[in-house]
Amino acid sequence: MGITPQQFKQIEQRLTRGTRSASRPPPPAAEIRPNTQVQQVILGVDPSLRGTGYGIIRLARPHPQTILHGTISCPKLWPRSQCLAKISQTLRELLQQHQPTVCAVEGIFFAQNLQTAILMGEARGAALSVIAEAGLDIYEIATRKVKQAIVGYGAAQKIAVAKMVQRMLHLADLPDPDAADALALALTHAQENGRYSLVAPKRI
């Protein structure tokens, strides 16, 4: 049975309309790909009763960006309770303002004497309670491991750590020693989670 050229054209148009939606190209990959570029903000804390260092960095390319760093300083004449209150209050304000997503804190080390251990434990407890209250995951990293990751030598001096932190974060000025240690903690955590490791970070 033959059809006229006009009938053939009408059939062709109907087929084209019916397959137009099916042949529509899929959305670009950028539209359907999950957002894997969420920037992680890491808080590093180096607890001490008289000088708690803190540093906040944001993971970015080509290198991490420094959001803020400093030291929570407490005069020697202040009673311990006042120092602990200042540590808690300052960290609480930093958490509310900058909304970090994870925290890296210096691991417990063997103090030279019992009194030093008690003071360090009090400052550490004040800091950790506030950070945990904010709902952050907290990971502790041994001091020797931080120095190894940042400087390449587990017994490196504080000044060497500070200079390498300044270089890695492209800071204009050398950070204070306690703040440098806190930034080094944050950088070490970023390195450990940016590569495959047989030893998972210690979560507390």
VOGU-3710 file (C-alpha; in Angstrom, 3 decimals, decimal comma):
1> mgitpqqfkq> 0,000/0,000/0,000  1,525/3,282/-1,081  1,421/6,655/0,703  1,657/10,096/-0,691  4,645/12,378/0,076  2,336/14,553/2,232  1,245/11,544/4,332  4,879/10,473/4,779  5,789/13,961/6,020  2,925/13,908/8,564
11> ieqrltrgtr> 4,063/10,508/9,921  7,614/11,773/10,189  6,481/14,824/12,184  4,500/12,676/14,631  7,483/10,411/15,218  9,733/13,395/15,773  7,394/14,863/18,412  7,089/11,526/20,195  10,815/10,959/20,491  11,852/14,520/21,257
21> sasrppppaa> 11,605/14,108/25,042  13,343/10,728/24,943  16,212/12,053/22,865  16,726/15,124/25,044  20,360/15,152/26,222  20,962/14,459/29,921  21,731/17,418/32,186  25,368/18,419/32,444  27,419/16,491/34,947  27,728/19,582/37,108
31> eirpntqvqq> 23,958/19,516/37,658  23,716/15,936/38,851  27,074/15,446/40,486  26,929/15,682/44,283  28,680/18,629/45,822  32,125/17,265/46,650  33,689/20,686/47,026  32,333/21,427/50,496  35,153/23,242/52,232  36,147/21,812/55,583
41> vilgvdpslr> 37,035/24,249/58,356  39,472/22,794/60,896  40,099/24,118/64,392  43,443/23,318/65,982  43,853/23,739/69,757  47,035/23,565/71,837  45,737/23,703/75,448  47,667/25,393/78,238  46,486/27,186/81,364  48,396/30,406/80,680
51> gtgygiirla> 48,552/30,302/76,897  46,126/28,170/74,865  46,906/28,399/71,185  44,197/28,189/68,536  44,203/28,201/64,773  41,407/27,876/62,227  42,061/26,959/58,611  39,858/26,275/55,594  40,789/23,580/53,112  41,230/25,174/49,700
61> rphpqtilhg> 43,387/25,057/46,590  46,224/25,561/45,938  46,861/25,670/49,699  44,811/25,901/52,926  43,608/29,355/53,910  44,092/30,770/57,385  40,899/32,124/58,900  42,213/33,095/62,315  44,924/32,250/64,808  46,006/33,487/68,209
71> tiscpklwpr> 46,679/32,704/71,853  44,324/32,827/74,825  46,703/34,453/77,306  46,091/34,540/81,054  48,325/36,571/83,406  50,199/34,695/86,121  48,308/36,611/88,807  44,968/35,227/87,629  43,566/32,315/89,657  43,194/29,059/87,784
81> sqclakisqt> 39,414/29,309/87,768  39,558/32,628/85,923  41,950/31,190/83,335  39,687/28,198/82,727  36,685/30,483/82,334  38,510/32,604/79,771  39,595/29,543/77,779  36,011/28,277/77,671  34,475/31,642/76,832  36,971/32,466/74,074
91> lrellqqhqp> 36,670/29,092/72,381  32,881/29,245/72,592  32,909/32,605/70,816  35,289/31,302/68,130  33,079/28,273/67,521  29,961/30,391/67,157  31,613/32,912/64,860  33,583/30,667/62,498  31,633/27,366/62,631  34,523/24,885/62,268
101> tvcavegiff> 33,561/21,369/61,229  36,220/19,373/63,100  38,836/19,894/65,793  42,411/18,630/66,195  43,900/18,863/69,682  47,352/18,105/71,027  47,629/14,612/72,446  48,405/13,936/76,099  52,101/13,935/76,906  54,065/13,012/80,012
111> aqnlqtailm> 54,568/16,177/82,062  57,710/16,808/84,035  55,865/16,926/87,325  52,444/16,268/88,803  51,519/19,946/89,196  52,205/20,641/85,529  50,130/17,613/84,561  47,214/18,843/86,664  47,303/22,342/85,143  47,516/20,976/81,609
121> geargaalsv> 44,674/18,576/82,304  42,452/21,357/83,601  43,071/23,548/80,544  42,556/20,595/78,229  39,294/19,685/79,936  37,981/23,246/79,717  38,731/23,357/76,002  37,404/19,901/75,125  34,130/20,361/76,997  33,266/23,491/75,015
131> iaeagldiye> 34,277/21,935/71,683  32,308/18,754/72,395  29,338/20,853/73,474  29,355/22,436/70,003  29,045/18,973/68,450  32,429/18,816/66,712  34,336/15,599/66,178  37,606/15,876/68,115  40,832/14,137/67,124  44,016/14,143/69,165
141> iatrkvkqai> 47,427/14,056/67,547  50,693/13,418/69,352  53,149/16,307/69,412  55,900/14,208/67,842  53,593/13,209/64,993  52,715/16,856/64,321  56,387/17,837/64,138  57,104/14,902/61,846  54,256/15,881/59,517  55,086/19,586/59,391
151> vgygaaqkia> 58,885/19,705/59,654  59,841/16,130/58,839  61,563/15,645/62,203  59,764/14,445/65,313  62,011/16,351/67,733  61,945/19,690/65,886  62,078/22,929/67,879  59,047/25,214/68,190  60,647/27,874/65,988  61,103/25,350/63,177
161> vakmvqrmlh> 57,426/24,403/63,405  56,371/28,059/63,368  58,506/28,856/60,308  57,170/25,876/58,373  53,574/26,744/59,307  54,183/30,291/58,083  55,496/28,917/54,808  52,718/26,362/54,292  49,953/28,885/54,984  51,666/31,811/53,241
171> ladlpdpdaa> 51,420/33,985/56,339  52,939/37,449/56,223  54,224/37,220/59,819  55,552/34,427/61,969  52,732/33,193/64,240  53,150/33,077/68,009  54,547/29,730/69,229  51,269/28,495/70,761  49,218/29,641/67,765  51,755/28,030/65,420
181> dalalaltha> 51,383/24,722/67,255  47,589/24,958/66,921  47,838/25,700/63,184  50,267/22,786/62,836  47,674/20,505/64,455  45,037/21,638/61,964  47,420/21,154/59,026  48,430/17,697/60,227  44,787/16,652/60,516  44,187/17,916/56,971
191> qengryslva> 47,149/15,897/55,698  46,095/12,733/57,492  42,587/12,897/56,046  43,762/13,835/52,561  45,604/10,593/51,928  45,301/6,879/52,594  46,651/5,938/56,016  46,911/2,594/57,766  46,538/4,330/61,122  43,278/6,261/61,516
201> pkri> 43,326/9,521/63,488  42,497/8,985/67,175  39,041/10,338/67,881  38,132/11,370/71,418
//
